[in-house]
Amino acid sequence: MNRVAYALSGIGGVLRNDQLRRVELAWGASIFAEWANFVALGVFAYNVGGALAVGLAGLVRLLPAAVVAPFAAFVGDRFRRERFLVAISVGGFAALAGSAAGFYVGKNEYVIFALASIFGLVSTLLRPALQALLPSLARTPEELIASNGATSTIEGLATLAGPLLAGVLVATAEPGAVFAVAGAAMLAAALLFARVSVEGRALTAFVSGSVSLRRALLAGFRTALGEPKPRVVVGLMAAQTFVRGCLNVLIVVTVFRVLHAGPGAVGYMTAAIGVGGLIGAFGALALVGHRLAIPFGAALVVWGLPIALLAPRPYLALSLVLLAIVGVANSVEDVAGFTLLQRAVPDALLTRVLGVVWGLAMGALALGSITAPAIVRAIGPRPALVVVGSILPLLTFLTWRTLIDIDRSVAAPAEELAVIEGVSMFAPMSIAAKEHMAATLTPVSLAAGDVVIRAGDAGDRFYIVGRGELEVVGPGVRTTACDGDYFGEIALLRDVPRTATVTAVTDSHLYAMTRDDFLAAVTAHSGVRAAGEAVADERQSNVAAARGVSTEELGQGKDIAGIGDVERLN
């Protein structure tokens, strides 16, 4: 019960953040559209040419995305990600609207398959851009995991609602109606993304020259595949999507050749994965504060085994339960895997790295879609379920030692990040912005008696006390700074000299940030800028009162080194 309450609290916190709420709702609309389109396309393709046509539809839907997405994702790092999401959502709407028109005008499979290819590219590009956007909106590592959990929860709901509604529509109307409904959902996603705005993220400078551009385009591949441990995570994620591609075809084949059910069952079985995904998303939120690689591997095992267990008993009810278990594992695997990548990859490269991941995933999905019919033809539908269901447990077994090593190597949050998170004025910043700030910190070691700043010095640095004790002495001011306190921000914000001297009382360890880095971070975010100004105003008021002058007089070339919490000056 406590875990359920914790999960609901985490999701509630995400949805109270206006920007995250819009992103999550847009994500849900896009996933609804994706899976509704999947059911309509699968039924349409099967009616046109059987299982082979279903596999070909999956191939043309996913293969172009697999080739183009890793490179096109560069745009998501070059321009504002929220605007990139608007543009590709509009493209998805256009492709689905065209599919609906193509169905009703002539039911031309070539037109519909070509538009499915465009929509597949849209769906593939949307995922890395959205996942790269989340660290720029979440403010803490916990909120980032909660955001991924909310994403998985909403994906579960949409994966349930999309196929379920599509199943009803294809049973009572036609696939063209599903294409139209999915297009409306993509238009809603575009409108929601249009209302998202990220503060505090500096755009990557555009590189000039063919060599620099080529290096920028390939940077995602170098980062994602250049190290053994990331390679294992990315490789296992690609293997999971290969199995998913096989499963997409096997669901259709199982409905018609094993269960001997109607076309609506395709939607119901796919929706069962969404039900499980919704349940699994709540469990995934319990990963906060835990290492992630082992749950990631365990989820992959549970992903595969239920597929193999579909073979012995051809009952629809049992099939729905087993596919729901697949959905549970899918949510845990997604949250654990993508959080590992989000936390490990620099923000400036994140869309490209995730673009590589999703490009490989779509390629594997397409390969699975075209491989499954061949497996079915070779050994039959039931043995095919056993073979496909065994792939992930076997690969996880072979890489288990590496997954354990990954868990052992994942340390607690970096000390510098913890220091940044301890500064109250930085609280409104996203986790990506905080990590960038943490990377700019310079350690400063002091012996007892060392002077950090002197009265009259120019304000060139902002300081945070990691450990130790320092004395601050100036006209009307005598106090101490201890662990977690900070000083020096007023001189930087107000461009005035220091009038207090700060001296180490004990051996101390500080972190320093240059004037340019501090001002770039603070001025880029309206909430942080307002918090910094409020701290500066209150501290200057306290010092002015101690000196018996007005704050205006104090601001005329007279400043203090502000410290820690304002109350320490009283």
N, C-alpha and C positions, 0 to 999 in steps of 0.2 A: 504494500500500500504506500509506503514511503517513497518507493521508486516511481510509482505512478504519479504521486503528488509532485515529486521533483521534476519529472518529465513535463507535466502540465505547467509547472512554474517556469521551467526553462523556455518552453514554447511561448507561454504568455509574455515573458520578458522580451522575446524577439518580436512578437506582434505588437507590443507597445512602442517599439521603435518604428516611427512612421516610415522611414526609408526602407528598413528591412521588411516591414509589412507589405509595402507595395511590391518589392522584389519577389517576396514569397508568393503573393497572390498571382503575379504575372507568371511566375514559374509554374504554378498549379494550372493556370489556363493553357500554357504551352504544352505541358505534359498531357493534359486532357486531350488537346488537339492531336498530339502525336499518336496516342494510343487509339483514339477513335479512328484516325486515319489508317493506322495499322490494321484494325479489324476490317474496315471497309475495303482497303486495298487487297488484303488477303482473300476475302470472300469473292471480290471481283476477279482477282487473278485465278482463283480455283475454278470459277465458273467459265473462265475463258480457256484454260488449258491444264487444269489439274494441279497435282503437287509440283510438277516441274515449273509451271508458270508462277506458283507461289514463291518458289526459290528464286526464279529470275526477277520477280518483283522486288524481293528483298535485296538482290544483288544490285539492281539499278538504283534502288533507293539509298543504298549505303556506300557503294564503292566510290562514287565521285566524292562523297563527303570524306571518306578515308584518305583520299589522295590530296584534296584541296585544303581541308580544315587545318592541318598543322601549319600551313603557310599563311592561310587567310587569317588565322588567329593573331598574327602579328598586328593586324589593324586594331585589335582589342587592347594591345599594349601601347599603340601609337596614339590613339584617340581616346576620348572619354568612353569608358566601358558602358555607361548607362545609355549613351547615344548610339553606340554600336548595337546594343540590344534592341533599341527602338527600330533601327534600320533593318536588322535581320528578321524581326517579328513582322514588320510590314511585308517583307519578302515572303515569309511563310504564309501570311494571309492571301497574298496574290496567287501563290502556287495552289493553295487549297480551293480558292474561289475558281481558279482555272480548271481544277480537277472536276469540280461540281458541274461547271459549264460543259466540259468535255464529255462527261458521262451522259448528260441529258441531250446534248446535241447529236452525238453519234456513237457513244460508248466505244470510242476508239482507244484500244489498249496502249497504242504507241504514245499518244498524247498524255494519257493518264500516267503511264510509267515514266515518261520524261519529266512531268511535273512532280511525280513522287521523288525523283532524283533531286530536284531543286529543293523540295521540302526536307529531304533527308540532310542536305547540306545545311539548311537553316537550323534544323534541330541539333545537328552536331556542333555548329558554331555557337549556338545559344548556351550550351552547357558549360564550356570552359570560360566563356565571358562572364556568365553569372557566378560561377564558382570562384573566379578571380575577383569579382566585385565584392563578395561577402567579407573578406578581410579588411576592405576599406570602409565597411559599414559597421562591423562588429567592433566593440571597444575592448574586449578582454579575450584571452584564450577560451575561457568558459563560454562566453557569448558566441564565439566562433563555432565551437562544437554544438552549442544549442541551435545556432543558425543552420548548421548542416543537418542536425536532427530535425528541425522544422522543415527543411527542404525535403528530407526523406519522408517525413510524415505527410506533407502535402503531395509529394509524388505518389505516395501510397493511395491517398484519397483520389487523386486524379487518375491513377492507373486502375482504380476501381470504377470510378464514375465514367471515364471515357469508354472503355470496352463494354461496360454494362449498358450504357445508353446506345452505343453502336450496335450491340447485339440485338437490342430491342428494335432499333430502326431497320437493320438489315433483314430482320425476321418479318417486320410489318410493312416496311416501305422498300427502299432501294439504297445501295451504297452511295449514290449521288447525294442523298439527303444527309448522310454522315459527313461527306466532304464539306457540305455547306455549313453544318453545325461546327465542325472543326475550324473552318475558316473564321467564323464569328469569334471563337475562343482566341484565336491568334490575334485578331484585331483588338480584343480586350487586353491581351498581354501587351501589345504595343502601346496602348493608351496608358497602362499602368507604368510601364518603364519610362514613359515620357515625363512622369511626375517624380522621378528619382533624380537626386543630385548629390554627388559625392564632394565633400569638403576635405581639403588637406592632402590630396593626392597630386603630386607633381607628375606631369606627363613625360614620358621618355622622349628625349630629343630625337628628332628624325635623323637618321644617318644618311649621309650623302656618299655617292660613289658606288659602283657596282660591287666592289669587294666588301665594303661596310654593310651594304644592304644584304648581301648574301650571308654574311656572318650573323646579322640580326635575324634573318629568316631561319637560320639553322641553329640559333642559340637554344631554342626549345628542345631540339633533338639532343644537343650536347648535354644539356642539364638533365633531361629525363633519362637518357640512356648512357651517360658517361660514367656513372658510378655503379658498382655491383649491387649495392643494397636498393637504391631506387629502381634499378633495372628489374629486380625481383618483384617489387610491388607493382610496377607498371606491367610487367609480363604476366603476372597473375591476374591483374585486372583485364588485360586483353584476352586471356584464356577464358575468363568468366563471360566476357561478351561473345566469344566464339560459341560457347555452350548456349548462351541466350539465343544466338542466331539459329542454332540447331533446334532449340526448343520452340522458337516461333513457328517453324515449319512443322515440327512434330506435334504441336498442339492441333494444328489443322488436320494433319494426317490421322492423329489419334481420334479426333471427333468423328471423322467420316469412315475410317477403316477399322478402328478398334472398338469404339463405343457405338458406332452406327447411329449417331445422333444428328440433329439438324444443324444448320449453320449458326443459329443463335448460341449453341454451346461453345463455339469458338470465342465469342465475347465473354461468356460466363467463366470459362476456364482461364482466360487471360485476366479477367477481373479478380479471380481468386488470388493471383499473384499480388494484385493491389491491396487486397484485404490483409494478406500476410505482411506486405510492406508497411502498412499502417501500424500494425501491431509491433513489428520489428523496430520501427522508428522510435517508439517510446523506450524500448530496451536499449537502443543505441545511445540515448541521452545519458544512460548510466556509465558511459565510457569516460565522462568528464573526470579528470584526475587520475585516470588509469592509463597504462601503456596500451598502445593501439595495435601493434603488429600481430600479437597472438590472437586477439578477437577477430582480426581481419582474416587470418588463416583458418580459424575454426569456422567462421561464417562461410568460407569457400567450400569446406567439406560438407556442411549442411546444405549448401546450394545444390550440390550434385546428387547426393544420395536419394532424395525424394523422386528425382527424375527416373532413376533406375527402378524405383519401387512402383512406378506407374505401370510397368509391364505385366506383372503377374495377374492383377485383378482389374478387368475392364469395367469398372463401375464409375459412373460420373461423380457420385458423392465422394468416394475415396479420392478420385483424381483432384477434386476441388480442394480437399484437405491437404494433400501432398503439395500441390502448387502454392497453397497459402504458406506452407513451411518454406518453400523456395523464396517467397516474397519476404518473409521474416529475415532470412539469411541475407537477402539482397540489400535490405536497409542497413543492417549492421556492417556489411562489407563496404557499402558506399560511404557511410559516415567515417568509418575507421580509415579506409584507404585515402579518401580525398582530404581528410583532416591532416593525415601524415604529410601529404604533398603540399597542402597550403601552408603548413608550419615550416616546411623545409626549404621552400623555393622563394627567392627574392621576389617582392611584389612586381618589380619592373619586368620580370620574365614570366610571371605566373600565367597569363593568358596563353602565351606560346607553349609553355610546358603542358598545361592542361589541354591545349589544342592538339599537341602530339598524343597525349593520352587518349583523347576522344577520337582522334584520327585513327590510331591503332585499334581502338575499340570498335569503331565503325567498320574498319577493314576486317577485323575478326568477326564482327556480326554478319557482314556480307558473306565472308567465307563460310561461316556456319550455315547461313541460309542456303547456299548453293551446295554445300557438302551433305547436308541432311538428306535431301532426296536421293543422292547417290548411295548413302548408307542404307536407306529404306529399301531401295531397289536391290541392293546386294544381299541383305540379310533379313529384310522384313521389318515391320514397324516395332514389334515388341523387342526383339534383340537390339534394334537401333536405340531404343530408350535406355537399355542397360549400358550399352557402349558409351553413349553421350553422358549419361549420369555418372560414369566412373572417371571421367577426365579430371575434374577438379579435385576430388579426393586424392587421386594419384599424384597430381602435380604438387599439391600441398604437402603430401608426405615427403616428396623429393626435396622440397625447399624448406622444410620445417626448421632445420638447424639455422638456416639464414634468417628466418623470421625471429627465432629466439635471439640471435645476435643483434638484430635490429632493435628489439625491445630492450636489450641490455645496453645498447649504445644511445638510446633516447634518454637524455638527461632531463632533469627538471628545467623549467624555463630559465634562460640565460640570466646571470646575475644582473647584467645591464638592463634587461627588460624588466626585471623585478624592481630595480631602482626607479625606472621611469614610471612604472605603475604605482609606485608609492608617492608620487607627486600629485597632489589633488588637482592642480590646475590642468593637468594633462588627461584627466579622467574622460572628457568628452571625445578624445581622439580614438580613431579606429585602431585595432590591433596592428594593422599593417603600418600605420603612421608611427605607432609607438615603437615597433621593431626598427623602423628606419631611424628614429631618434636614438634608440639604444645603440645602433651601429656607429653613431657619431660621437659617443661618449669617449673621453680620454681618461684613463685612471691617473690619479694624482696621489702620491704617497707623501705624507708629512711626518716629520719628527716633532716631538713636543718642543714648542718655542718657535717653530717656523711660522712666518707671516704669509698668509694667502693673498690678501689684498690690503692696500694701505689707503688711508684717507687722502683724497685728491687724485688717486689713480683714475685713468680712463676705464670705463666699463667695457671689458673685452671678452668676458667669459661668464657663464652661468654655472653655479656649483651645486652639487647634491652630496650630502654627507652619507657615505656608505657605512662607515663605523668610526667611532672616535668622539672627541669633544673639542669644540673650538670656542674661543671667547670673542665676542663682538663688542668693540668699544668705540663710541663716537659721542659727539655733543648730545647729551640727553638720553643716550642709549648705552646700556651695559647689560648684556645677556649672553647666553650660550647657545650653541648649535650642536645638536646630537644626531644620532642615527636617524636617517630619513628626512632631516631638515634640509632646506635649500636656501640659497642666498645669491644675490647678484642680479636678480631679474629686473629690479626697478631701474638701475642704471642703463640697462639695455633697452627697456621699453620706453623710457623717458629721455634717453640720450643726455644724461647728466653725469658728473663725476662722482666717485665714491667719497663719502665723508666719514666713513667708519673704517676701522682697522680690524681685520679678522685674523686671529692667531690661534694656532693649535695648542690646546692645553695638554693633550695626550698624543701619543703616536696615532695618527688618523689616516683614513683612506677616503678620498673624495673622488667624484666623477665630475669632469668639466666638459662643457659644451661651448663651442665658439659662438661669438655674437651672431654671425651669419646663420649658423645652423639653428640657433635658438629662435631668432626672429623669423626665419623661413618657416619653421614648424608652427610657431604661435600665430603668425599673421595669416597662415593658410587656412585656418579653421576658426570660424566666427565664435564658436563656443569657447574654445581655448583662449582666444584673444579677449573675450569678455571676462573670462575667469582671471586671466593675468592682470587685466586692468583693474578688476575689483580688488585683487590682492594688493596691487600697487597703491590704489587709492586708500585702502584701509591702513596700510602700513605707514604711508606718508601722513595720514591723519594722526596716528598714534605718536609718531615722532614729532610732528608739529606741535601737538599738545604738550609733549614732554619739554620742548624747547620754548614754549610760550609764543610761537609764531603761527601765522596762517599757512595753510598748505600752498597757497600761491607764492608766498615768500620762500617757503622751503624749496619749491620747484625752481626757483631762480638760481640754478647752479649749486643747490645744496641737496644732497641725497644721502641715503643710508644703504648699507648692504642688508636687504631684507632677508629674513630667515624663516624657515620652517612654517609652522602654523602661526597665525597672527597673534594668537594669545601669548606666545612666548615673549613678545615685546612689551607686554603689560607689566 
